[in-house]
Amino acid sequence: MGEERLEDLTIHEAGARLAAGDVTSVELTEAVLNRVTAVDDQVKAYLVLRPERALEQARAADAARAAGEGGDLLGIPLAIKDVLCTEEMPTTAGSRILEGFVPPYDATVVARLKAAGAVFPGKTNTDEFAMGSSTENSAYFTTRNPWNLSYVPGGSSGGSAAAVAAGECLAALGSDTGGSVRQPASLCGVVGLKPTYGRVSRYGLIAFASSLDQVGVLTKDVTDAAIMLGAIAGHDPRDGTSMDLPVPDYREALTGDVRGMRVGVPEEYLIEGLQPEVEGAVRAALEMLADLGAEIQPVSLPHTADSLPVYYLIAPAEASANLARYDGVRYGLHAEGDSLDNMYRNTRAKGFGPEVKRRIMLGTYALSAGYYDAYYLKAQKVRTLIWDDFDAAFDAVDVIVGPTSPTTAFRIGERVEDPLLMYLSDIFTLSMNLAGICGLSLPCGFDGQNLPIGMQVTGPAFGEGKVLRLAYAYEQATEWHKQRPEL
């Protein structure tokens, strides 16, 4: 890799340098901002940049450190997906309907990172309202994969994943409703962690599907994922779905020892239609885990194939209810009309993009009289069966391992005209959101075109420690996480 660059450091490496006085937060932040200047015209990871504000935060962090304060995230530059409210920066959710909107408050996760002394260079691009698997649905522009600029970075947290991979931040926040942290992490060769539903506050996260949404993290390695999760996890009385449970020290799980851990491999995941290089990389990773002392055994998740239709009934139904608040009256875009109905219609026609409109129509249809029982109610019943599948599997194993995505990154424009093919990108990630459990993607190889391959480690509810333990042991036995794209 030649001379070490500050922007390529992990959080824990940078933290050690800051604590030792070898580098200041201002120097670290300047290195990140210079990297953004050098490469973001190509990558297009950021929607909003606030360099002056970031340097102000960095100077404050250096002063706090000089006064004897410390902490893993003090002075560390982190990016925020633009679906999380920030009181000092616009929050658009990648949509024209919120263009220029600046919230009057911070999301809880942002407030917690701010309290820890983190530095925020800006907000990252996202599929509109987090609806998409490629970041091509952003109303502003398409983010590109740093490994090959002709390919997508995944979605909907594609801006965050691309920024981490390209060294445009040290880590980032994302959100995951059906794979939107894990799938872009896989496609960009970084670590993406979706916590258990209720582990991290959703207050200030712009809602897509409220029973599925979860704030997650994108990092350069597993240690950083443990640090970030520890910083944002915990009860929040402002979120009615937030669980009042103690937050463990997730770094204590990073022992490097997986002897005796029971690893389940679902027969439904290594199937026909999987890109051969993806299957090969995941099988090789399983062999390595066996060499490290893990006990590999088959498990069955019989309702895996049902997760796609179930998800695309429940998520659009919740979206159609959540997005009804964008009416052109109180905030965001306003279009004139000769009646109240026409004002609503004109605002939404102008403000929402094609994929958002498609999902609102799907959801409204599924919730409508005469179809509610046939579609939405039935989907909720099958969701319970998917949940039961995981409960049964976790009675037999500690974690489940398989591919994160059935393929590596695809070309920009390749799947835009085929929504179903696009939706299949998330076939291995959707069911964890339906069941409310945790999952992590980490790099496990490259295909013939030097595009990253991700492996998914799934754990039971509040089993993040087990997931991190296994992922860390595999990561430390390999070099995949040290690879950086040439930009």
Backbone hydrogen bonds, N-H to C=O, Kabsch-Sander energy under -0.5 kcal/mol:
donor,donor_aa,acceptor,acceptor_aa,energy
8,D,5,R,-1.6
9,L,6,L,-1.6
14,A,10,T,-2.7
15,G,11,I,-2.8
16,A,12,H,-1.7
17,R,13,E,-1.8
18,L,14,A,-2.8
19,A,15,G,-2.5
20,A,16,A,-1.9
21,G,17,R,-0.8
21,G,18,L,-0.7
22,D,17,R,-2.0
23,V,17,R,-1.0
28,L,24,T,-2.2
29,T,25,S,-3.1
30,E,26,V,-2.7
31,A,27,E,-2.1
32,V,28,L,-2.0
33,L,29,T,-2.9
34,N,30,E,-2.7
35,R,31,A,-1.8
36,V,32,V,-2.4
37,T,33,L,-2.4
38,A,34,N,-2.0
39,V,35,R,-2.5
40,D,36,V,-2.6
42,Q,39,V,-1.4
43,V,39,V,-2.3
44,K,40,D,-2.1
47,L,123,K,-2.7
48,V,123,K,-1.8
50,R,121,P,-3.3
54,A,50,R,-2.2
55,L,51,P,-2.3
56,E,52,E,-2.0
57,Q,53,R,-2.3
58,A,54,A,-2.3
59,R,55,L,-2.4
60,A,56,E,-2.0
61,A,57,Q,-2.2
62,D,58,A,-2.4
63,A,59,R,-2.1
64,A,60,A,-2.3
65,R,61,A,-2.4
66,A,62,D,-2.3
67,A,63,A,-1.4
68,G,65,R,-1.8
69,E,64,A,-2.5
74,L,71,G,-0.9
75,G,117,G,-2.9
76,I,73,L,-1.9
78,L,76,I,-0.5
78,L,119,V,-3.4
79,A,171,A,-2.2
80,I,122,G,-1.7
81,K,173,L,-0.7
82,D,124,T,-2.0
83,V,81,K,-0.9
84,L,81,K,-1.8
85,C,204,G,-2.9
89,M,86,T,-0.6
91,T,101,F,-3.1
93,A,82,D,-2.2
95,S,92,T,-1.8
96,R,351,G,-0.7
97,I,351,G,-1.1
98,L,95,S,-0.9
99,E,96,R,-1.5
101,F,98,L,-2.4
107,A,85,C,-2.6
108,T,203,Y,-1.9
111,A,107,A,-2.7
112,R,108,T,-2.4
113,L,109,V,-2.0
114,K,110,V,-2.6
115,A,111,A,-2.4
116,A,112,R,-1.3
117,G,114,K,-1.7
118,A,113,L,-2.3
119,V,76,I,-2.6
123,K,48,V,-1.7
124,T,80,I,-2.5
125,N,45,A,-3.0
127,D,156,S,-0.9
128,E,137,N,-0.7
129,F,93,A,-3.3
130,A,127,D,-2.8
131,M,128,E,-2.1
132,G,130,A,-1.0
139,A,94,G,-2.7
143,T,135,T,-0.7
144,R,43,V,-2.9
145,N,148,N,-0.6
145,N,151,Y,-2.5
148,N,145,N,-1.2
151,Y,148,N,-2.3
152,V,410,F,-2.7
155,G,133,S,-0.6
157,S,180,S,-1.6
159,G,125,N,-1.4
161,A,157,S,-2.4
162,A,158,G,-2.5
163,A,159,G,-2.2
164,V,160,S,-2.2
165,A,161,A,-2.4
166,A,162,A,-2.3
167,G,164,V,-1.0
168,E,163,A,-2.9
169,C,163,A,-0.6
170,L,77,P,-2.6
171,A,77,P,-0.7
172,A,218,L,-2.5
173,L,79,A,-2.2
174,G,216,G,-2.6
176,D,214,Q,-2.9
183,Q,179,G,-3.1
185,A,181,V,-1.4
186,S,182,R,-2.2
187,L,183,Q,-2.3
188,C,184,P,-2.0
189,G,185,A,-0.8
189,G,186,S,-0.6
190,V,185,A,-2.3
191,V,219,T,-2.7
192,G,441,S,-2.1
193,L,217,V,-2.5
194,K,192,G,-0.5
194,K,439,G,-3.1
197,Y,436,G,-1.5
199,R,196,T,-2.3
200,V,196,T,-0.5
201,S,232,I,-0.6
205,L,202,R,-2.4
206,I,83,V,-3.2
206,I,204,G,-0.6
212,L,209,A,-2.3
213,D,209,A,-2.5
214,Q,176,D,-0.5
216,G,174,G,-2.3
217,V,193,L,-1.8
218,L,172,A,-2.8
219,T,191,V,-2.6
220,K,170,L,-0.5
225,A,221,D,-1.4
226,A,222,V,-2.1
227,I,223,T,-2.1
228,M,224,D,-2.8
229,L,225,A,-2.5
230,G,226,A,-2.1
231,A,227,I,-1.4
232,I,228,M,-1.7
233,A,229,L,-2.4
234,G,199,R,-2.5
239,D,236,D,-2.2
240,G,238,R,-0.6
242,S,239,D,-1.9
243,M,198,G,-2.8
245,L,243,M,-1.7
250,Y,248,P,-1.2
252,E,249,D,-1.7
253,A,250,Y,-1.2
254,L,251,R,-1.3
255,T,253,A,-2.2
258,V,256,G,-0.6
260,G,293,G,-2.4
261,M,258,V,-2.2
263,V,261,M,-0.7
263,V,295,E,-3.0
264,G,262,R,-0.6
264,G,399,V,-3.1
265,V,297,Q,-2.1
267,E,299,V,-1.9
269,Y,266,P,-1.9
270,L,266,P,-0.9
271,I,269,Y,-1.4
274,L,271,I,-1.4
275,Q,406,P,-2.7
278,V,275,Q,-1.0
279,E,275,Q,-2.2
280,G,276,P,-2.7
281,A,277,E,-2.2
282,V,278,V,-2.3
283,R,279,E,-2.6
284,A,280,G,-2.2
285,A,281,A,-2.0
286,L,282,V,-2.2
287,E,283,R,-2.0
288,M,284,A,-2.0
289,L,285,A,-2.3
290,A,286,L,-2.1
291,D,287,E,-2.2
292,L,288,M,-1.7
293,G,290,A,-1.4
294,A,289,L,-2.5
295,E,261,M,-3.3
296,I,294,A,-0.8
297,Q,263,V,-2.7
299,V,265,V,-1.7
304,T,301,L,-2.0
306,D,303,H,-0.9
307,S,303,H,-0.6
307,S,304,T,-1.5
310,V,306,D,-2.3
311,Y,307,S,-2.7
312,Y,308,L,-2.4
313,L,310,V,-1.3
314,I,310,V,-2.6
315,A,311,Y,-2.7
317,A,313,L,-1.4
318,E,314,I,-2.4
319,A,315,A,-2.4
320,S,316,P,-2.7
321,A,317,A,-1.3
322,N,318,E,-2.8
323,L,319,A,-3.1
324,A,321,A,-0.8
325,R,322,N,-1.1
326,Y,323,L,-1.5
327,D,325,R,-1.5
333,L,97,I,-2.5
343,M,339,S,-2.3
344,Y,340,L,-2.4
345,R,341,D,-2.7
346,N,342,N,-2.9
347,T,343,M,-2.3
348,R,344,Y,-2.6
349,A,345,R,-2.4
350,K,346,N,-1.9
351,G,347,T,-2.5
352,F,348,R,-2.3
357,K,353,G,-2.4
358,R,354,P,-2.4
359,R,355,E,-2.2
360,I,356,V,-2.4
361,M,357,K,-2.3
362,L,358,R,-2.3
363,G,359,R,-2.7
364,T,360,I,-2.8
365,Y,361,M,-2.2
366,A,362,L,-2.2
367,L,363,G,-1.5
368,S,364,T,-0.6
368,S,365,Y,-1.0
371,Y,368,S,-2.2
372,Y,368,S,-1.5
375,Y,371,Y,-2.6
376,Y,366,A,-0.8
376,Y,371,Y,-0.6
377,L,372,Y,-2.8
378,K,373,D,-0.8
379,A,375,Y,-2.7
380,Q,376,Y,-2.0
381,K,377,L,-1.6
382,V,378,K,-2.3
383,R,379,A,-2.2
384,T,380,Q,-1.4
385,L,381,K,-1.2
386,I,382,V,-2.2
387,W,383,R,-2.3
388,D,384,T,-2.5
389,D,385,L,-2.2
390,F,386,I,-1.7
391,D,387,W,-2.2
392,A,388,D,-2.5
393,A,389,D,-2.2
394,F,390,F,-2.9
395,D,391,D,-0.7
395,D,392,A,-0.6
396,A,392,A,-0.6
396,A,393,A,-1.3
397,V,393,A,-1.8
398,D,262,R,-2.3
399,V,262,R,-1.8
400,I,458,T,-2.5
401,V,264,G,-2.8
402,G,456,Q,-1.9
404,T,454,G,-1.7
412,I,150,S,-2.5
414,E,411,R,-2.0
418,D,415,R,-1.4
422,M,418,D,-2.0
423,Y,419,P,-2.9
424,L,420,L,-1.7
425,S,422,M,-1.6
426,D,423,Y,-1.7
427,I,424,L,-1.6
429,T,426,D,-1.4
430,L,426,D,-2.2
432,M,429,T,-0.8
433,N,429,T,-0.9
433,N,430,L,-0.7
434,L,430,L,-1.9
435,A,431,S,-1.8
436,G,432,M,-0.9
437,I,432,M,-1.8
438,C,459,G,-0.8
439,G,194,K,-2.2
440,L,457,V,-2.3
441,S,192,G,-2.8
442,L,455,M,-2.2
444,C,453,I,-2.8
445,G,453,I,-0.7
447,D,451,L,-2.4
450,N,447,D,-2.0
453,I,445,G,-2.6
455,M,442,L,-2.9
456,Q,402,G,-3.3
457,V,440,L,-3.1
458,T,400,I,-3.2
458,T,456,Q,-0.5
459,G,438,C,-2.4
463,G,460,P,-2.3
466,K,463,G,-0.6
467,V,463,G,-1.9
468,L,464,E,-2.9
469,R,465,G,-2.1
470,L,466,K,-2.3
471,A,467,V,-2.5
472,Y,468,L,-2.6
473,A,469,R,-1.9
474,Y,470,L,-2.2
475,E,471,A,-2.7
476,Q,472,Y,-2.8
477,A,473,A,-0.9
477,A,474,Y,-0.7
478,T,475,E,-1.4
482,K,479,E,-1.9
483,Q,480,W,-1.6
487,L,485,P,-0.7
